Amino acid sequence: MTWTTHNVFNQPQPLSNSNLFTRDLPLCEAVAREGASWDREWLASVGLQLGSAESLELGRLANAQPPELVRYDARGERLDEVRFHPAWHLLMQGLCASRLHNLSWQPDVQPNAMVARAARFILHAQVEAGSLCPVTMTHAAIPLLQNYLPEPYADWRDALLSDRYDAHHQPGNKKRGLLIGMGMTEKQGGTDVLSNSTRAEPLGGRGPGEAYRIVGHKWFFSVPQSDAHLILAQTAGGLSCFFLPRLLPDGERNAIRLERLKDKLGNRSNASCEVEFQDAIGWLMGEEGEGIRLILKMGGMTRFDCALGSHGLMRRAFSIALYHAQQRQVMGKNLSDQPLMRTVLAQQALQLEGQTALLLRLARAWSTPVSEHERLYARLFTPAAKYVICQAGIPFVAEAMEVLGGIGYCEESELPRLYREMPVNSIWEGSGNVMCLDVLRVLNRQSDMLAMISDELETVKGCNRHFDRRWRQLRLRLGNVQEGQARAVTTELLQLATAAILLKVAEPPLADGWCQQFLDTRGQRPLSYDLNSRLLLRACSG
């Protein structure tokens, strides 16, 4: 029998087979403006590939089939391996081909490589964010390893800089590509790494490059399948950083026991583990007691990636919402033509305009550390961007979900997965309070930081009255910011930095609209119809 109760109509098609790069005009402009036009062809090619239905399905599968911990083989031998769905490995191949794990450190690196990498990162985040964890840690670790790689592993250098992904369980010198993880957090202290109880004792000589025996645990051991991890452990000289390989020089497994995988809210495709070290062998990086200093060198880069990842998730959520609103009709008109919905979508587009400009400007600062001004810019605005953007992402995706209504709340939509993914970037590598306290520390301890801020913001003084008022008010507070003000000051700093960029490079109506929305102390007001139209056109240009 054939049952027909109704015809299906007015149900929008899902967003797929679009070019994630060329359809994002603000990103295209920022890449060119910040000196990475040389990567445009690659970005357009990868953007087309990532926007395909096939790539988006890989992202879905990797989360629907999360990794599995296999502790023993059929004979009862200890394995301690993590097995992934094939979709994960295909995603990792694409990430490594894009060199998200090492583009910045290539010997023939192009100028402003961090800008190109930031754009690539944003594109990949829109497909599957969990797989970004291995590449962001490897990217941050490589500069340290170039200086401190232990002698028994000196032949890893070429594989660390390759564009291959190699998941085989074998010694690093036999692999085509390598990944590095991190393990800092212990049960008794997350942010407070000084409370770490894991201990390391020298096997022979004491000092840089020497082997130590390590006993202890890690409560969060990111990407346990990595070829090596950088960890913190207590020594006689204080908290120290160690290179902890998965396999020892003779090919034997290191004594790293995987206890269980974390059952997380989101980030389901990526494995996070609890581990114990039972006389594991690690090699000291730097001097004893230098662990925090070395780890902080990596922390800035991983925090920047958190902001990039959140922005990518926000961009995907917005694209889905806009595409839906352009097809769905209510009372004979497309949702995107309804005044109130149009206002909501335009405000989201305006928010993404500012974030895109700020993040790629920040990437340029990371690309030019030899400039003291750029070094200070990166040092201050990286934790500020992580705090503001990562926290803003959670309500942003929820708003996009409302555009779709009930459909957006169901798992057939990408939006529930994006929503679950958002909090991890706000928590990992330091929660919101940690980021704001870091900003406060920089402001209060580095006198030249205030001069950098002034140089950056004074150049656009007089261009917009909302900017001038907020900058005048904040400048009076910067000399003595109290801890209770850290969140507000961090937010204002990032808003003013974003406004300064837009006032320099954007069309005046767009820059003024951004300042009105985010700097006017009277609160948000409706944007003009013309600006709304312009924002939505720029957000979906291809």
Helices and strands as residue ranges (DSSP letters): H 25-33, G 37-39, H 40-50, H 53-64, E 68-72, E 78-83, H 86-97, G 103-105, H 113-125, H 132-148, G 151-156, H 157-160, G 172-174, E 180-183, G 193-195, E 199-202, E 211-222, E 228-235, E 238-245, E 256-261, E 272-285, H 291-325, E 329-330, E 333-334, G 335-337, H 339-367, H 372-404, H 406-409, H 415-427, H 432-445, H 447-458, H 465-475, G 478-480, G 483-485, H 486-505, H 508-519, H 529-539
